[in-house]
Amino acid sequence: DCGAGKYVTATGSDQASDCIECGVGKYVETAGSDEESDCIDCVAGKYGDADGATTDAACIDCVPGKYVDVTGSQNAAS
């Protein structure tokens, strides 16, 4: 199984290198994910800045004067 923060779509995968990190602005907390859709978007008002996040704690609150009005954002707008 791939660890948290990663998934694999290949049938019969037998190497950790086959695991793909969830993209920026997304996370997955459990091991064994088999689809990209298992990766969960950071909620509106937060953004992610790194691939392979393993928990929603990796989603960063927007700073004062910035906002995010969509889920899965990679940065905050002004």
All heavy atoms as TSV, in Angstrom:
chain	resi	resn	atom	element	x	y	z
A	1	ASP	N	N	0.836	-1.204	0.000
A	1	ASP	CA	C	0.000	0.000	0.000
A	1	ASP	C	C	0.867	1.248	0.000
A	1	ASP	O	O	1.930	1.268	0.609
A	1	ASP	CB	C	-0.887	0.044	1.236
A	1	ASP	CG	C	-2.038	-0.941	1.178
A	1	ASP	OD1	O	-2.246	-1.561	0.113
A	1	ASP	OD2	O	-2.724	-1.093	2.189
A	2	CYS	N	N	0.357	2.264	-0.648
A	2	CYS	CA	C	1.009	3.572	-0.561
A	2	CYS	C	C	0.684	4.173	0.803
A	2	CYS	O	O	-0.390	3.947	1.355
A	2	CYS	CB	C	0.482	4.497	-1.654
A	2	CYS	SG	S	0.941	3.971	-3.314
A	3	GLY	N	N	1.591	4.966	1.306
A	3	GLY	CA	C	1.366	5.631	2.581
A	3	GLY	C	C	0.425	6.814	2.446
A	3	GLY	O	O	-0.001	7.178	1.347
A	4	ALA	N	N	0.096	7.419	3.570
A	4	ALA	CA	C	-0.737	8.620	3.580
A	4	ALA	C	C	-0.089	9.682	2.697
A	4	ALA	O	O	1.136	9.761	2.586
A	4	ALA	CB	C	-0.888	9.130	5.006
A	5	GLY	N	N	-0.916	10.473	2.039
A	5	GLY	CA	C	-0.416	11.529	1.158
A	5	GLY	C	C	-0.160	11.059	-0.260
A	5	GLY	O	O	0.212	11.847	-1.124
A	6	LYS	N	N	-0.370	9.749	-0.517
A	6	LYS	CA	C	-0.069	9.177	-1.829
A	6	LYS	C	C	-1.163	8.215	-2.261
A	6	LYS	O	O	-1.939	7.721	-1.439
A	6	LYS	CB	C	1.262	8.434	-1.794
A	6	LYS	CG	C	2.438	9.322	-1.444
A	6	LYS	CD	C	3.726	8.526	-1.417
A	6	LYS	CE	C	4.903	9.446	-1.086
A	6	LYS	NZ	N	6.173	8.739	-1.137
A	7	TYR	N	N	-1.191	7.909	-3.551
A	7	TYR	CA	C	-2.113	6.925	-4.104
A	7	TYR	C	C	-1.422	6.224	-5.267
A	7	TYR	O	O	-0.406	6.685	-5.770
A	7	TYR	CB	C	-3.409	7.600	-4.574
A	7	TYR	CG	C	-3.198	8.557	-5.722
A	7	TYR	CD1	C	-3.382	8.141	-7.043
A	7	TYR	CD2	C	-2.803	9.870	-5.504
A	7	TYR	CE1	C	-3.168	9.013	-8.104
A	7	TYR	CE2	C	-2.591	10.744	-6.558
A	7	TYR	CZ	C	-2.780	10.306	-7.859
A	7	TYR	OH	O	-2.560	11.172	-8.896
A	8	VAL	N	N	-1.986	5.096	-5.688
A	8	VAL	CA	C	-1.458	4.384	-6.853
A	8	VAL	C	C	-2.641	3.901	-7.683
A	8	VAL	O	O	-3.622	3.414	-7.133
A	8	VAL	CB	C	-0.521	3.214	-6.460
A	8	VAL	CG1	C	-1.263	2.132	-5.720
A	8	VAL	CG2	C	0.185	2.646	-7.680
A	9	THR	N	N	-2.557	4.068	-8.983
A	9	THR	CA	C	-3.641	3.643	-9.871
A	9	THR	C	C	-3.283	2.390	-10.657
A	9	THR	O	O	-4.149	1.768	-11.257
A	9	THR	CB	C	-4.003	4.764	-10.866
A	9	THR	OG1	O	-2.846	5.114	-11.616
A	9	THR	CG2	C	-4.536	5.989	-10.134
A	10	ALA	N	N	-2.024	2.002	-10.647
A	10	ALA	CA	C	-1.566	0.852	-11.432
A	10	ALA	C	C	-1.997	-0.462	-10.792
A	10	ALA	O	O	-1.757	-0.687	-9.605
A	10	ALA	CB	C	-0.055	0.890	-11.576
A	11	THR	N	N	-2.616	-1.317	-11.564
A	11	THR	CA	C	-2.981	-2.651	-11.098
A	11	THR	C	C	-1.711	-3.492	-10.974
A	11	THR	O	O	-0.850	-3.454	-11.846
A	11	THR	CB	C	-3.949	-3.320	-12.092
A	11	THR	OG1	O	-5.090	-2.473	-12.247
A	11	THR	CG2	C	-4.379	-4.683	-11.599
A	12	GLY	N	N	-1.595	-4.221	-9.886
A	12	GLY	CA	C	-0.439	-5.091	-9.692
A	12	GLY	C	C	0.829	-4.357	-9.309
A	12	GLY	O	O	1.920	-4.904	-9.405
A	13	SER	N	N	0.702	-3.143	-8.861
A	13	SER	CA	C	1.871	-2.360	-8.450
A	13	SER	C	C	2.588	-3.071	-7.312
A	13	SER	O	O	1.955	-3.583	-6.395
A	13	SER	CB	C	1.431	-0.969	-8.003
A	13	SER	OG	O	2.516	-0.268	-7.474
A	14	ASP	N	N	3.918	-3.094	-7.389
A	14	ASP	CA	C	4.674	-3.766	-6.333
A	14	ASP	C	C	5.859	-2.947	-5.838
A	14	ASP	O	O	6.738	-3.456	-5.161
A	14	ASP	CB	C	5.143	-5.143	-6.800
A	14	ASP	CG	C	6.094	-5.074	-7.990
A	14	ASP	OD1	O	6.292	-3.969	-8.547
A	14	ASP	OD2	O	6.651	-6.119	-8.358
A	15	GLN	N	N	5.877	-1.659	-6.185
A	15	GLN	CA	C	6.986	-0.814	-5.756
A	15	GLN	C	C	6.463	0.500	-5.199
A	15	GLN	O	O	5.524	1.088	-5.745
A	15	GLN	CB	C	7.915	-0.522	-6.931
A	15	GLN	CG	C	8.598	-1.756	-7.462
A	15	GLN	CD	C	9.641	-1.411	-8.507
A	15	GLN	OE1	O	10.047	-0.255	-8.648
A	15	GLN	NE2	N	10.090	-2.414	-9.237
A	16	ALA	N	N	7.082	0.966	-4.138
A	16	ALA	CA	C	6.697	2.240	-3.531
A	16	ALA	C	C	6.866	3.386	-4.520
A	16	ALA	O	O	6.140	4.382	-4.453
A	16	ALA	CB	C	7.520	2.494	-2.271
A	17	SER	N	N	7.787	3.236	-5.470
A	17	SER	CA	C	8.018	4.297	-6.453
A	17	SER	C	C	6.825	4.475	-7.398
A	17	SER	O	O	6.733	5.475	-8.095
A	17	SER	CB	C	9.287	4.020	-7.261
A	17	SER	OG	O	9.155	2.800	-7.969
A	18	ASP	N	N	5.895	3.514	-7.407
A	18	ASP	CA	C	4.679	3.646	-8.218
A	18	ASP	C	C	3.680	4.602	-7.578
A	18	ASP	O	O	2.734	5.042	-8.231
A	18	ASP	CB	C	4.001	2.281	-8.399
A	18	ASP	CG	C	4.827	1.331	-9.259
A	18	ASP	OD1	O	5.650	1.809	-10.068
A	18	ASP	OD2	O	4.634	0.109	-9.122
A	19	CYS	N	N	3.855	4.900	-6.312
A	19	CYS	CA	C	2.931	5.778	-5.592
A	19	CYS	C	C	3.091	7.220	-6.064
A	19	CYS	O	O	4.202	7.690	-6.292
A	19	CYS	CB	C	3.177	5.693	-4.088
A	19	CYS	SG	S	2.900	4.037	-3.412
A	20	ILE	N	N	1.965	7.898	-6.194
A	20	ILE	CA	C	1.923	9.278	-6.670
A	20	ILE	C	C	1.455	10.160	-5.520
A	20	ILE	O	O	0.461	9.850	-4.854
A	20	ILE	CB	C	0.930	9.395	-7.851
A	20	ILE	CG1	C	1.322	8.432	-8.973
A	20	ILE	CG2	C	0.844	10.835	-8.346
A	20	ILE	CD1	C	0.217	8.192	-9.986
A	21	GLU	N	N	2.156	11.270	-5.289
A	21	GLU	CA	C	1.758	12.175	-4.210
A	21	GLU	C	C	0.509	12.945	-4.596
A	21	GLU	O	O	0.332	13.318	-5.758
A	21	GLU	CB	C	2.880	13.182	-3.918
A	21	GLU	CG	C	4.101	12.541	-3.301
A	21	GLU	CD	C	5.170	13.561	-2.945
A	21	GLU	OE1	O	5.285	14.595	-3.633
A	21	GLU	OE2	O	5.896	13.313	-1.971
A	22	CYS	N	N	-0.369	13.164	-3.624
A	22	CYS	CA	C	-1.501	14.047	-3.855
A	22	CYS	C	C	-0.947	15.413	-4.249
A	22	CYS	O	O	0.108	15.834	-3.756
A	22	CYS	CB	C	-2.350	14.190	-2.592
A	22	CYS	SG	S	-3.274	12.701	-2.163
A	23	GLY	N	N	-1.640	16.098	-5.105
A	23	GLY	CA	C	-1.173	17.395	-5.588
A	23	GLY	C	C	-1.264	18.489	-4.538
A	23	GLY	O	O	-1.885	18.319	-3.481
A	24	VAL	N	N	-0.657	19.597	-4.838
A	24	VAL	CA	C	-0.685	20.771	-3.965
A	24	VAL	C	C	-2.141	21.186	-3.745
A	24	VAL	O	O	-2.937	21.190	-4.684
A	24	VAL	CB	C	0.122	21.926	-4.602
A	24	VAL	CG1	C	0.007	23.189	-3.781
A	24	VAL	CG2	C	1.576	21.528	-4.767
A	25	GLY	N	N	-2.484	21.494	-2.501
A	25	GLY	CA	C	-3.855	21.890	-2.170
A	25	GLY	C	C	-4.746	20.720	-1.816
A	25	GLY	O	O	-5.936	20.879	-1.593
A	26	LYS	N	N	-4.166	19.512	-1.751
A	26	LYS	CA	C	-4.917	18.302	-1.428
A	26	LYS	C	C	-4.143	17.462	-0.419
A	26	LYS	O	O	-2.941	17.602	-0.274
A	26	LYS	CB	C	-5.151	17.467	-2.688
A	26	LYS	CG	C	-5.963	18.177	-3.756
A	26	LYS	CD	C	-6.058	17.325	-5.008
A	26	LYS	CE	C	-6.828	18.014	-6.104
A	26	LYS	NZ	N	-8.267	17.951	-5.908
A	27	TYR	N	N	-4.851	16.551	0.259
A	27	TYR	CA	C	-4.218	15.653	1.226
A	27	TYR	C	C	-5.007	14.350	1.285
A	27	TYR	O	O	-6.163	14.276	0.862
A	27	TYR	CB	C	-4.160	16.292	2.619
A	27	TYR	CG	C	-5.522	16.503	3.239
A	27	TYR	CD1	C	-6.062	15.549	4.097
A	27	TYR	CD2	C	-6.269	17.633	2.961
A	27	TYR	CE1	C	-7.314	15.726	4.652
A	27	TYR	CE2	C	-7.523	17.820	3.509
A	27	TYR	CZ	C	-8.044	16.872	4.356
A	27	TYR	OH	O	-9.299	17.042	4.907
A	28	VAL	N	N	-4.390	13.296	1.782
A	28	VAL	CA	C	-5.087	12.047	2.110
A	28	VAL	C	C	-4.445	11.479	3.366
A	28	VAL	O	O	-3.233	11.385	3.473
A	28	VAL	CB	C	-5.093	11.034	0.938
A	28	VAL	CG1	C	-3.719	10.526	0.607
A	28	VAL	CG2	C	-6.041	9.877	1.220
A	29	GLU	N	N	-5.298	11.166	4.354
A	29	GLU	CA	C	-4.812	10.766	5.673
A	29	GLU	C	C	-4.549	9.276	5.805
A	29	GLU	O	O	-3.816	8.856	6.690
A	29	GLU	CB	C	-5.818	11.198	6.740
A	29	GLU	CG	C	-5.962	12.713	6.818
A	29	GLU	CD	C	-6.993	13.167	7.844
A	29	GLU	OE1	O	-7.921	12.381	8.155
A	29	GLU	OE2	O	-6.861	14.289	8.327
A	30	THR	N	N	-5.145	8.462	4.953
A	30	THR	CA	C	-5.036	7.020	5.108
A	30	THR	C	C	-4.112	6.396	4.073
A	30	THR	O	O	-3.937	6.928	2.981
A	30	THR	CB	C	-6.423	6.362	4.985
A	30	THR	OG1	O	-6.982	6.719	3.720
A	30	THR	CG2	C	-7.338	6.810	6.092
A	31	ALA	N	N	-3.546	5.267	4.416
A	31	ALA	CA	C	-2.727	4.505	3.475
A	31	ALA	C	C	-3.641	3.670	2.585
A	31	ALA	O	O	-4.784	3.394	2.934
A	31	ALA	CB	C	-1.769	3.603	4.246
A	32	GLY	N	N	-3.139	3.269	1.431
A	32	GLY	CA	C	-3.865	2.360	0.562
A	32	GLY	C	C	-4.786	3.014	-0.438
A	32	GLY	O	O	-5.626	2.339	-1.028
A	33	SER	N	N	-4.659	4.300	-0.668
A	33	SER	CA	C	-5.517	4.984	-1.632
A	33	SER	C	C	-5.191	4.513	-3.042
A	33	SER	O	O	-4.034	4.312	-3.390
A	33	SER	CB	C	-5.324	6.497	-1.535
A	33	SER	OG	O	-5.758	6.954	-0.271
A	34	ASP	N	N	-6.238	4.325	-3.861
A	34	ASP	CA	C	-6.017	3.786	-5.197
A	34	ASP	C	C	-6.545	4.686	-6.317
A	34	ASP	O	O	-6.557	4.287	-7.475
A	34	ASP	CB	C	-6.615	2.384	-5.326
A	34	ASP	CG	C	-8.111	2.344	-5.082
A	34	ASP	OD1	O	-8.722	3.403	-4.825
A	34	ASP	OD2	O	-8.683	1.245	-5.158
A	35	GLU	N	N	-6.967	5.894	-5.975
A	35	GLU	CA	C	-7.436	6.837	-6.983
A	35	GLU	C	C	-7.040	8.249	-6.592
A	35	GLU	O	O	-7.017	8.586	-5.414
A	35	GLU	CB	C	-8.961	6.783	-7.101
A	35	GLU	CG	C	-9.504	5.458	-7.566
A	35	GLU	CD	C	-11.023	5.463	-7.656
A	35	GLU	OE1	O	-11.634	6.522	-7.454
A	35	GLU	OE2	O	-11.584	4.397	-7.939
A	36	GLU	N	N	-6.783	9.081	-7.581
A	36	GLU	CA	C	-6.469	10.484	-7.303
A	36	GLU	C	C	-7.629	11.158	-6.575
A	36	GLU	O	O	-7.421	12.037	-5.739
A	36	GLU	CB	C	-6.167	11.223	-8.606
A	36	GLU	CG	C	-5.759	12.665	-8.396
A	36	GLU	CD	C	-5.400	13.390	-9.676
A	36	GLU	OE1	O	-5.615	12.830	-10.773
A	36	GLU	OE2	O	-4.907	14.520	-9.576
A	37	SER	N	N	-8.853	10.709	-6.853
A	37	SER	CA	C	-10.020	11.313	-6.212
A	37	SER	C	C	-10.075	11.037	-4.707
A	37	SER	O	O	-10.864	11.658	-3.993
A	37	SER	CB	C	-11.311	10.826	-6.881
A	37	SER	OG	O	-11.449	9.423	-6.733
A	38	ASP	N	N	-9.231	10.132	-4.204
A	38	ASP	CA	C	-9.136	9.910	-2.758
A	38	ASP	C	C	-8.474	11.098	-2.066
A	38	ASP	O	O	-8.621	11.274	-0.857
A	38	ASP	CB	C	-8.344	8.638	-2.449
A	38	ASP	CG	C	-9.076	7.370	-2.873
A	38	ASP	OD1	O	-10.317	7.396	-3.005
A	38	ASP	OD2	O	-8.389	6.343	-3.082
A	39	CYS	N	N	-7.732	11.896	-2.812
A	39	CYS	CA	C	-7.089	13.084	-2.251
A	39	CYS	C	C	-8.166	14.134	-1.999
A	39	CYS	O	O	-9.002	14.409	-2.855
A	39	CYS	CB	C	-6.037	13.626	-3.212
A	39	CYS	SG	S	-4.698	12.455	-3.559
A	40	ILE	N	N	-8.153	14.711	-0.824
A	40	ILE	CA	C	-9.186	15.641	-0.365
A	40	ILE	C	C	-8.687	17.070	-0.522
A	40	ILE	O	O	-7.561	17.396	-0.140
A	40	ILE	CB	C	-9.513	15.359	1.114
A	40	ILE	CG1	C	-9.966	13.899	1.270
A	40	ILE	CG2	C	-10.557	16.327	1.641
A	40	ILE	CD1	C	-9.965	13.418	2.706
A	41	ASP	N	N	-9.536	17.938	-1.061
A	41	ASP	CA	C	-9.186	19.356	-1.215
A	41	ASP	C	C	-9.095	20.052	0.133
A	41	ASP	O	O	-9.910	19.786	1.028
A	41	ASP	CB	C	-10.269	20.095	-2.017
A	41	ASP	CG	C	-10.265	19.763	-3.489
A	41	ASP	OD1	O	-9.276	19.195	-3.983
A	41	ASP	OD2	O	-11.260	20.091	-4.163
A	42	CYS	N	N	-8.136	20.968	0.271
A	42	CYS	CA	C	-8.163	21.898	1.398
A	42	CYS	C	C	-9.450	22.717	1.277
A	42	CYS	O	O	-9.897	23.018	0.172
A	42	CYS	CB	C	-6.957	22.846	1.347
A	42	CYS	SG	S	-5.359	22.064	1.648
A	43	VAL	N	N	-10.052	23.053	2.391
A	43	VAL	CA	C	-11.318	23.788	2.380
A	43	VAL	C	C	-11.095	25.244	1.971
A	43	VAL	O	O	-9.973	25.763	2.046
A	43	VAL	CB	C	-12.015	23.728	3.760
A	43	VAL	CG1	C	-12.360	22.298	4.118
A	43	VAL	CG2	C	-11.174	24.373	4.841
A	44	ALA	N	N	-12.164	25.907	1.551
A	44	ALA	CA	C	-12.106	27.339	1.263
A	44	ALA	C	C	-11.612	28.071	2.512
A	44	ALA	O	O	-11.948	27.697	3.634
A	44	ALA	CB	C	-13.478	27.849	0.849
A	45	GLY	N	N	-10.784	29.077	2.319
A	45	GLY	CA	C	-10.183	29.801	3.439
A	45	GLY	C	C	-8.816	29.268	3.827
A	45	GLY	O	O	-8.136	29.845	4.662
A	46	LYS	N	N	-8.429	28.144	3.202
A	46	LYS	CA	C	-7.114	27.545	3.442
A	46	LYS	C	C	-6.526	27.131	2.108
A	46	LYS	O	O	-7.242	26.934	1.133
A	46	LYS	CB	C	-7.221	26.325	4.351
A	46	LYS	CG	C	-7.723	26.644	5.747
A	46	LYS	CD	C	-7.653	25.429	6.643
A	46	LYS	CE	C	-8.030	25.821	8.060
A	46	LYS	NZ	N	-7.516	24.864	9.034
A	47	TYR	N	N	-5.219	26.949	2.073
A	47	TYR	CA	C	-4.547	26.497	0.856
A	47	TYR	C	C	-3.398	25.572	1.233
A	47	TYR	O	O	-2.945	25.550	2.364
A	47	TYR	CB	C	-4.042	27.682	0.027
A	47	TYR	CG	C	-2.947	28.477	0.705
A	47	TYR	CD1	C	-1.612	28.224	0.432
A	47	TYR	CD2	C	-3.249	29.473	1.624
A	47	TYR	CE1	C	-0.601	28.941	1.061
A	47	TYR	CE2	C	-2.254	30.196	2.253
A	47	TYR	CZ	C	-0.935	29.925	1.972
A	47	TYR	OH	O	0.059	30.623	2.596
A	48	GLY	N	N	-2.963	24.770	0.262
A	48	GLY	CA	C	-1.818	23.887	0.465
A	48	GLY	C	C	-0.655	24.350	-0.380
A	48	GLY	O	O	-0.859	24.894	-1.465
A	49	ASP	N	N	0.572	24.159	0.099
A	49	ASP	CA	C	1.738	24.614	-0.661
A	49	ASP	C	C	2.763	23.505	-0.916
A	49	ASP	O	O	3.883	23.774	-1.318
A	49	ASP	CB	C	2.400	25.816	0.019
A	49	ASP	CG	C	2.997	25.490	1.375
A	49	ASP	OD1	O	2.832	24.353	1.869
A	49	ASP	OD2	O	3.640	26.383	1.959
A	50	ALA	N	N	2.353	22.238	-0.688
A	50	ALA	CA	C	3.283	21.127	-0.907
A	50	ALA	C	C	2.534	19.892	-1.392
A	50	ALA	O	O	1.382	19.679	-1.018
A	50	ALA	CB	C	4.031	20.806	0.381
A	51	ASP	N	N	3.199	19.095	-2.209
A	51	ASP	CA	C	2.655	17.803	-2.637
A	51	ASP	C	C	2.721	16.809	-1.489
A	51	ASP	O	O	3.558	16.926	-0.597
A	51	ASP	CB	C	3.494	17.223	-3.793
A	51	ASP	CG	C	3.353	17.999	-5.085
A	51	ASP	OD1	O	2.254	18.475	-5.373
A	51	ASP	OD2	O	4.360	18.108	-5.804
A	52	GLY	N	N	1.849	15.798	-1.522
A	52	GLY	CA	C	1.951	14.680	-0.597
A	52	GLY	C	C	1.527	14.962	0.829
A	52	GLY	O	O	1.972	14.271	1.743
A	53	ALA	N	N	0.638	15.919	1.031
A	53	ALA	CA	C	0.182	16.232	2.386
A	53	ALA	C	C	-0.584	15.044	2.963
A	53	ALA	O	O	-1.327	14.359	2.270
A	53	ALA	CB	C	-0.676	17.480	2.386
A	54	THR	N	N	-0.393	14.800	4.269
A	54	THR	CA	C	-0.979	13.628	4.913
A	54	THR	C	C	-2.120	13.962	5.864
A	54	THR	O	O	-2.738	13.063	6.416
A	54	THR	CB	C	0.101	12.858	5.689
A	54	THR	OG1	O	0.666	13.722	6.678
A	54	THR	CG2	C	1.184	12.345	4.749
A	55	THR	N	N	-2.406	15.227	6.073
A	55	THR	CA	C	-3.467	15.624	6.998
A	55	THR	C	C	-3.977	17.018	6.636
A	55	THR	O	O	-3.261	17.798	5.997
A	55	THR	CB	C	-2.963	15.598	8.455
A	55	THR	OG1	O	-3.985	16.059	9.333
A	55	THR	CG2	C	-1.734	16.442	8.644
A	56	ASP	N	N	-5.179	17.340	7.088
A	56	ASP	CA	C	-5.719	18.669	6.821
A	56	ASP	C	C	-4.938	19.760	7.548
A	56	ASP	O	O	-5.042	20.933	7.207
A	56	ASP	CB	C	-7.206	18.745	7.139
A	56	ASP	CG	C	-7.541	18.537	8.604
A	56	ASP	OD1	O	-6.669	18.090	9.379
A	56	ASP	OD2	O	-8.689	18.818	8.984
A	57	ALA	N	N	-4.123	19.368	8.525
A	57	ALA	CA	C	-3.278	20.345	9.218
A	57	ALA	C	C	-2.250	20.960	8.264
A	57	ALA	O	O	-1.700	22.025	8.547
A	57	ALA	CB	C	-2.577	19.699	10.402
A	58	ALA	N	N	-2.004	20.312	7.122
A	58	ALA	CA	C	-1.075	20.857	6.126
A	58	ALA	C	C	-1.713	22.003	5.334
A	58	ALA	O	O	-1.016	22.730	4.634
A	58	ALA	CB	C	-0.622	19.758	5.171
A	59	CYS	N	N	-3.022	22.151	5.459
A	59	CYS	CA	C	-3.718	23.258	4.798
A	59	CYS	C	C	-3.527	24.514	5.646
A	59	CYS	O	O	-3.762	24.506	6.848
A	59	CYS	CB	C	-5.196	22.930	4.636
A	59	CYS	SG	S	-5.516	21.461	3.621
A	60	ILE	N	N	-3.085	25.573	5.007
A	60	ILE	CA	C	-2.655	26.786	5.691
A	60	ILE	C	C	-3.763	27.834	5.673
A	60	ILE	O	O	-4.359	28.097	4.624
A	60	ILE	CB	C	-1.405	27.348	4.987
A	60	ILE	CG1	C	-0.303	26.291	4.963
A	60	ILE	CG2	C	-0.930	28.641	5.637
A	60	ILE	CD1	C	0.804	26.585	3.969
A	61	ASP	N	N	-4.037	28.431	6.843
A	61	ASP	CA	C	-5.013	29.525	6.906
A	61	ASP	C	C	-4.518	30.719	6.108
A	61	ASP	O	O	-3.329	31.053	6.149
A	61	ASP	CB	C	-5.228	29.986	8.358
A	61	ASP	CG	C	-5.997	28.980	9.190
A	61	ASP	OD1	O	-6.921	28.337	8.651
A	61	ASP	OD2	O	-5.679	28.852	10.391
A	62	CYS	N	N	-5.430	31.370	5.404
A	62	CYS	CA	C	-5.070	32.601	4.700
A	62	CYS	C	C	-4.694	33.670	5.727
A	62	CYS	O	O	-5.292	33.744	6.803
A	62	CYS	CB	C	-6.251	33.101	3.869
A	62	CYS	SG	S	-6.678	31.998	2.529
A	63	VAL	N	N	-3.733	34.481	5.384
A	63	VAL	CA	C	-3.323	35.579	6.261
A	63	VAL	C	C	-4.289	36.747	6.073
A	63	VAL	O	O	-4.985	36.825	5.053
A	63	VAL	CB	C	-1.870	36.027	5.968
A	63	VAL	CG1	C	-0.901	34.889	6.252
A	63	VAL	CG2	C	-1.724	36.516	4.547
A	64	PRO	N	N	-4.346	37.666	7.044
A	64	PRO	CA	C	-5.226	38.826	6.889
A	64	PRO	C	C	-4.957	39.559	5.573
A	64	PRO	O	O	-3.801	39.740	5.169
A	64	PRO	CB	C	-4.857	39.703	8.093
A	64	PRO	CG	C	-4.381	38.727	9.133
A	64	PRO	CD	C	-3.646	37.677	8.335
A	65	GLY	N	N	-6.014	39.925	4.874
A	65	GLY	CA	C	-5.896	40.619	3.602
A	65	GLY	C	C	-5.875	39.693	2.401
A	65	GLY	O	O	-5.901	40.140	1.257
A	66	LYS	N	N	-5.805	38.395	2.618
A	66	LYS	CA	C	-5.814	37.395	1.546
A	66	LYS	C	C	-7.039	36.497	1.724
A	66	LYS	O	O	-7.586	36.384	2.812
A	66	LYS	CB	C	-4.547	36.527	1.584
A	66	LYS	CG	C	-3.261	37.298	1.470
A	66	LYS	CD	C	-2.971	37.618	0.042
A	66	LYS	CE	C	-1.586	38.262	-0.081
A	66	LYS	NZ	N	-1.261	38.547	-1.461
A	67	TYR	N	N	-7.458	35.843	0.648
A	67	TYR	CA	C	-8.592	34.948	0.745
A	67	TYR	C	C	-8.485	33.816	-0.267
A	67	TYR	O	O	-7.737	33.898	-1.235
A	67	TYR	CB	C	-9.905	35.703	0.513
A	67	TYR	CG	C	-10.076	36.164	-0.912
A	67	TYR	CD1	C	-10.784	35.380	-1.831
A	67	TYR	CD2	C	-9.529	37.359	-1.355
A	67	TYR	CE1	C	-10.921	35.786	-3.152
A	67	TYR	CE2	C	-9.666	37.771	-2.669
A	67	TYR	CZ	C	-10.367	36.977	-3.560
A	67	TYR	OH	O	-10.497	37.386	-4.863
A	68	VAL	N	N	-9.246	32.758	-0.008
A	68	VAL	CA	C	-9.424	31.648	-0.947
A	68	VAL	C	C	-10.909	31.308	-0.890
A	68	VAL	O	O	-11.418	30.963	0.174
A	68	VAL	CB	C	-8.584	30.419	-0.551
A	68	VAL	CG1	C	-8.935	29.242	-1.437
A	68	VAL	CG2	C	-7.110	30.707	-0.639
A	69	ASP	N	N	-11.589	31.420	-2.012
A	69	ASP	CA	C	-13.026	31.151	-2.019
A	69	ASP	C	C	-13.389	29.841	-2.713
A	69	ASP	O	O	-14.558	29.552	-2.942
A	69	ASP	CB	C	-13.804	32.314	-2.619
A	69	ASP	CG	C	-13.392	32.636	-4.049
A	69	ASP	OD1	O	-12.486	31.976	-4.581
A	69	ASP	OD2	O	-13.979	33.556	-4.639
A	70	VAL	N	N	-12.386	29.020	-3.029
A	70	VAL	CA	C	-12.604	27.708	-3.628
A	70	VAL	C	C	-11.830	26.659	-2.838
A	70	VAL	O	O	-10.895	26.982	-2.111
A	70	VAL	CB	C	-12.155	27.675	-5.119
A	70	VAL	CG1	C	-12.996	28.618	-5.950
A	70	VAL	CG2	C	-10.692	28.007	-5.254
A	71	THR	N	N	-12.195	25.406	-3.014
A	71	THR	CA	C	-11.464	24.327	-2.349
A	71	THR	C	C	-10.267	23.914	-3.193
A	71	THR	O	O	-10.234	24.152	-4.392
A	71	THR	CB	C	-12.374	23.106	-2.114
A	71	THR	OG1	O	-12.824	22.622	-3.375
A	71	THR	CG2	C	-13.570	23.471	-1.245
A	72	GLY	N	N	-9.280	23.310	-2.555
A	72	GLY	CA	C	-8.124	22.767	-3.265
A	72	GLY	C	C	-7.143	23.801	-3.790
A	72	GLY	O	O	-6.375	23.512	-4.693
A	73	SER	N	N	-7.142	24.980	-3.206
A	73	SER	CA	C	-6.280	26.054	-3.709
A	73	SER	C	C	-4.811	25.828	-3.366
A	73	SER	O	O	-4.469	25.210	-2.376
A	73	SER	CB	C	-6.718	27.399	-3.143
A	73	SER	OG	O	-5.963	28.430	-3.706
A	74	GLN	N	N	-3.947	26.371	-4.244
A	74	GLN	CA	C	-2.507	26.274	-4.051
A	74	GLN	C	C	-1.913	27.558	-3.486
A	74	GLN	O	O	-0.760	27.598	-3.123
A	74	GLN	CB	C	-1.834	25.956	-5.381
A	74	GLN	CG	C	-2.287	24.639	-5.959
A	74	GLN	CD	C	-1.684	24.376	-7.319
A	74	GLN	OE1	O	-0.801	25.093	-7.778
A	74	GLN	NE2	N	-2.151	23.342	-7.978
A	75	ASN	N	N	-2.703	28.609	-3.436
A	75	ASN	CA	C	-2.230	29.868	-2.862
A	75	ASN	C	C	-3.410	30.770	-2.541
A	75	ASN	O	O	-4.525	30.497	-2.939
A	75	ASN	CB	C	-1.247	30.589	-3.806
A	75	ASN	CG	C	-1.825	30.797	-5.184
A	75	ASN	OD1	O	-2.979	31.145	-5.331
A	75	ASN	ND2	N	-1.011	30.573	-6.205
A	76	ALA	N	N	-3.156	31.838	-1.801
A	76	ALA	CA	C	-4.185	32.783	-1.417
A	76	ALA	C	C	-4.140	34.003	-2.313
A	76	ALA	O	O	-3.058	34.462	-2.699
A	76	ALA	CB	C	-3.985	33.196	0.030
A	77	ALA	N	N	-5.291	34.517	-2.690
A	77	ALA	CA	C	-5.381	35.715	-3.524
A	77	ALA	C	C	-5.505	36.956	-2.646
A	77	ALA	O	O	-5.878	36.871	-1.481
A	77	ALA	CB	C	-6.591	35.608	-4.446
A	78	SER	N	N	-5.224	38.098	-3.230
A	78	SER	CA	C	-5.381	39.338	-2.462
A	78	SER	C	C	-6.687	39.998	-2.790
A	78	SER	O	O	-7.361	39.656	-3.709
A	78	SER	CB	C	-4.230	40.284	-2.755
A	78	SER	OG	O	-4.132	40.527	-4.135
